[in-house]
Amino acid sequence: MAGLSVYIAPLLVFGLVVFVHELGHFLAAKLTGVYAPVFSLGWGRRVWGIRRGETDYRLSLIPLGGYVRMASRDDDSLAGIEGGADRGSFAEGAQRPPHVPESLWDPNGMAPFGPKPVPASRWTESKSASARVFILSAGVLMNILLAIVVNSGISLQVGRNYVPAVVDSVVTDAPAARAGLQSGDRITAINREPVASWSDVVDRISAVTSGSVQVTLARGDSVLTRDITPQLADGIDRVTGATRKVGRIGVSVRDSVVHEPLSAVAAVQDGFTRSVQMADNVFAVLKGLFSGEVSAKNLGGPIAIAKTSVQAARGGADMLWTLIAFLSINIAILNLVPIPVLDGGQILMVLAERVKGGEFSMRTREAFARVGVLAVLALIVLVTFNDVRSFFTR
């Protein structure tokens, strides 16, 4: 797999995540009766495609992202902002416009690939606010579903590997030693909440930076409870990389790994849990960016993702699919950020119009969209700069 992974892995990661996202929008548009003549992976000029029914399914020149073109009353006005090829009017005349290839022209079809105008009932603006929010959020929902399905599949395939919460040694004069913990003790609960693995123990105790924590442990046939006050130490956040104070009690874990096969139901539950943990990690990074704990220099773009995809592919199929699940969660959450042109910004606009009791003017919506384009372009420039800098300073 290593030989082909350089070329296949980035395409699989980018392509699958984007395809699923756009498929969500497309299916939602179809379900609500919105006319969607183009389903594209990539942007710019059409490179290859297949016309089926009303829709042209295509691959476009720039292999980043994708879009679903939907009928809109303001299509002509927003054409320069939204991008994409063949963005002619949805109310073309009887002649084939020069920008539409002859192979796509249907004399009996609707614009932009036919002479018939699109009925107003099939514009996005003609749909209810709830239907429009459904269309806009469907891509995010599909990305979340993809992550859960992939994580569940991994869990079903490889099971669950974890390090049991068994104490191997206790540091002299540390809080655990003063509380009487011994080698061989198995920690079963922290503050009465069951723990199954050593990582659970570390996460629960690390969060306690003041006060005490109740540790329940099994020693032979006995169940013991100890109140321990963790001591503060400098730790590195495994998600954001920021230095922070954490709680430590002075014990080390016994080096052993347990493999637990999972049933289909347990695998789905585990896949859901893993997806939630991935989402928590993304939110932690976003919070760190706003608070200053995480530097914007750490953000990566397409080059970094491609490089990581190749590394994951070389590490095996499980690592590659885990990356796909994590990137899918990333796309879902970032698309909900209320920036114009992203799904979150458009949902915000729909809800604002619902509260206002009427639509914003075309000028307002166009300005809103242009601000969003500038914000997205600024982000693209930033992550591309980070990618290039990383390449030359690695």
N, C-alpha and C positions, 0 to 999 in steps of 0.2 A: 504493500500500500504506500510505502514511503516514496517510491518513484513518482507515482501519479498524484500524491497528496498535494504537491506544490501547486498543481493546476486545478484539481478537483475540489479540494477542501474549501478554499475561499468562495468558489462558485456555489457549492452546496450550502454553506452557511448563509451567505448573502441571499442567494436565490430562494431558498426555502422559507426563510423568515419573512422576506418581503412578499413572496407569493402568497403566503398564508394571510398576511395583513391585508393585502389588497383584495384577496378572495373574500374576506369578511365584508369589506365595503361593497364589493360587487354583488354578493348574494343578498345582502340587506337591500341594496337598490332594486334588485329583481323582485324581492318579496314585497316591496312597497310600491312597485309599479313605476319606478323611475327609469327613464330611457338611458342606457349605458352603452354607447357604441364602441368604446375602446377599453380594453383591459391590457395594460402594458407593463412588462418588466423592463425597467430602465427608462431613460428620458431621451428626448431628441428624436432624430430621424428614425423612421421605421426600418429595421434591418430585415426582419422576417416575420411572417404572421400567417394566421389562418382565419378566414372569415366564416363564422358559424352563426346563422340566424341574424340577429341585429348587431352582433358584436364582432369586432376585429380583435382577436387575441394575438398579441405581437411581442416581439423582442425589439427593444430600441437601442440606439447607438451607445448611449452612456449607461454602463451597467451598474448604476447606483440608484437604489430605490425603485420606484414604480408609481403608477397612478391608474385610477379608474376614471375615465371621462364620463360625466353625467350631464344630462340635459339641464340647462339653466337659462333663465330669462336673460341673465346678464353675461352670457357666455362670451359675446364679442368684446365687452368692456374689460373682462378679466382675462382674456386670452393671453395678453402680454405678460401677466403676472404669473399665471398658473403654469405656463410652459406646456410642452408636449407637442407632437406633430399633428398635422391635419386639424388645426383648431379653427376651422371655418365656421360660419354661422349655422345655427340649427334651423335656419329658415332660408336655405339656399333656393335659387331659382331652378328652372328646368334644365339648365346646362351644367355639365360637369365642371366644377372650378378647377383651375390649373394645379392647385396644391393637392388635389385628391387623385391618386393613381387610378388609371383606368381599370386595373384589376379589382379595385375596391368599389367601383361605382356600380350602383344598382338602380336602374331606371324606375323601379317600383318601390324603392326604399326611402327611408326618411333621412334627412340631413344629419350629419355632413356627408354621407355616402350615397345620398339619393336626393331627388328633387322635392320630395314632400316635406312640408314643415312639421316639426315635432309638436303634437298637441300640448296645450298648456297643462293639461291634466297629468302629463308625464314629466314636467319640470320638477326639480327638487323643491322649488318655492311653493308648489301647489300642495305639498304634503304637510301634515300636521307637525307641530314642534316635536312631539314624541317620536314620530316616524323619522324626522331628520336627525334627532339625537341618536336614534337606533342605528341609522346608516353611518353616522360619524364615529360611533363607539364600537361598531362591529369589528373593525380591524384590530382594535385593542383586545376585544374579547377573544378573537381568534388566536392572537399571539399568546394570551394567557392559557388558552386551551391547548395550544401546541406545546407549551412548556410543561403543562401537567401530563399530557400524553407521553412526551419524550421521557420525562423523569420517571413516570410510572413504568414505562417500558424498560428503562435501565434497571429499576428496582426489581422488576419481575425477572429480568435476565440474570443479574449478578447477585441479587439478594441484598442484604444489609451487612456491611462490615463495620465493626465498632470495637473499641477498646473498653473492656469492662471497668467499672469504677472500683478497682481493688487497689488498696494502698500497698506500695512496695516498700517504702521507707519513710521515716518521719525525721524532719530536721530538728536537731537538739535545740531546746529552749524556744522553738517556734510555737505559735498558738495551738497547733494540732497536738504537739507533744505535751504542752501544759494541760490540754483537755483529756489526755490519756489515750489518744489514737495509737494503734499499733500496726505493724506490718501484717498484712493478711486481712485486715478489716475490709469489708465490702460496704461502700456507701450506697444506701438505698433511697434516701430522700434528703432534700435540702428545703428547710422551712416547710416540712410536711408535703412537699411536692415530689413525687417519685422521679428518680433519675435512672436512666438505663445505661449510660455510657460515661466515660471520663470527661468527654467534651461537655456533657451536660453539667457535670460538677464544676468544671472550670468556668463555664459561662455564668452559672448561678453565683458562685463565690466571688468572681471578679467584679460583679456588679455591686457588691456590698462594700462600700467605702466608708461607712460609719455604722456604729452599732454592732450587733452580734448576729450570728446566723445559727440556726438549729440544724445540726447534722444527725441524721439517723443512720445507724450502721449495723451490719450483721457481723457478729463474732462467734463463729461456731454455731451453736444452737440458740444463742442469745441475741436479742435485739436491744441496742443501746441508743440513747439519745444524749447528745452533747451540745451545749451552747458555746460557740467559739466566736471570739472577736477577731476578724481578719486584720492583718497589718497591711498598711499601704505600701505599694511598690509601684515603680514605673513600668508600664506595659505598653506594647504597641498594638493598636487596634488592627485586627487581622483583615478588616475590610477597607478602612480608610487610610491605614498606615500612620495615623496620628498618634503622638505620645499622650498617654493619659494615666491617671492614677487608677490602680485596680486593687482589689482585695486578694490577699494571699494568706494561706494558713500553714504552709510549710510541709507539704507532703508530695511525694512523687508516685507515679502510677506504675503498676506492674506491667511490663512490656509483653502484652499478649493480645492477639486479635481474634475476635469471634466472628465466624461467618454464619449468618442466619438466613436461610432460604425464606422467601415470602410467597404467600398465596396471591392470587390475582387481586382479591379485595385489599389485602394488606399492602400490595405493591401500589395500588391506586392511592391509598391513604398516605403512603410514604412519598409518592410522587407529588401529591398535593402539598405535603409538609415541606419538601425540598423546594418547591416552587415559591411557597410563602417565604422561606428563608432567603431565596434569591432576591425576591422583591424587597425584603427588609434590608438586604445589603445595598441595593440600588438607592433606596430612600436614605440610608445612612451616608452614602457618598454625596447625594444631592444636599443633604443637610450640612455635611462638612464643607461643601463648596460655598454655601451661603454664609456659614459661620467663620470661614477662613481656615478651618482645620485641614481641609484638603485643597491643595493648590490646583489651579486650572491647568498647570503644566502636566498634570497626571492624566488629563483627558486624551484619549486616543481616537483616531479616525479610521477610515477604511484601510489604510496601510497597516495600522496596528492590528486591526481585526483580521486582516488577511494573514499577517505573520502569526498571530495567535492560532488561527485556524490550521495552518500548516503544522505548527508545533503540536496542537491537539490531535491532529490526524496521525502524526508519527507516534503519539502516545497510545493510540488504539481507538477503536470505534466508540467506546464508552466515553472517553474524554471529548471526542469530537461532538457527539450528541449532547453531552453536558454543556458544551460551549453553545450549541444551537439553542438549547433551552434557556440558558442564561441571557443570550443576546435577544431572544424573543421576549423575555421579561423586560429587558432594557428598553426595547422598542415600544412595548406596551406602555410603560410608565412615562417615558420621555414624550410620547405622543399625547399624553394627557396634560402636559405642561401648558398653561394657558397662554401660549404664544400664537398670534395670528398665523394662519396657513397650516398649523399643526391641528390635529383633531381636537385637542383641548381648547384651543383658541376659537375654533369654529363652533364647538358646542357652547362655549361661553357666549358667543354672538347670538346663537339661536335662543338661548335662555334669556339673554338681555332683551331681545326683541319680544319675547313672550311677556316679560315683566312690563316692558314699555307699552305693549298693546298694539304694536305696529312695527313695520320694518324700518331699519335705518336707511338713510338716503344712499344712493349709489356712490356718491362722493365719499361718504363716511366709510362705507364698506371697502371701497378701493383703497383709501388711506390706511385702513386697518390691515388690509392684505399686504400693502407695500411695507409697512412696519414689520410685519411678520417675515417677509422675504429678507429684509435687511438683517433681522435678528438671526435667521437661519444661516444666511451667508456669512455673517460674522462668526458663528459657531463653526461652520465648515472651514473657514480660514484658520481659526484657532487650532482645531484638531489636526488639520493638515500641516500647519507649522510645527506642532508637537511631533507629528510623525516624522517629518523631515529632520528635525533637530535630533530626535532619538536615533535616526538612521546614521547620522554623521558623528554622533558623540557616543555611540554604544561601545 
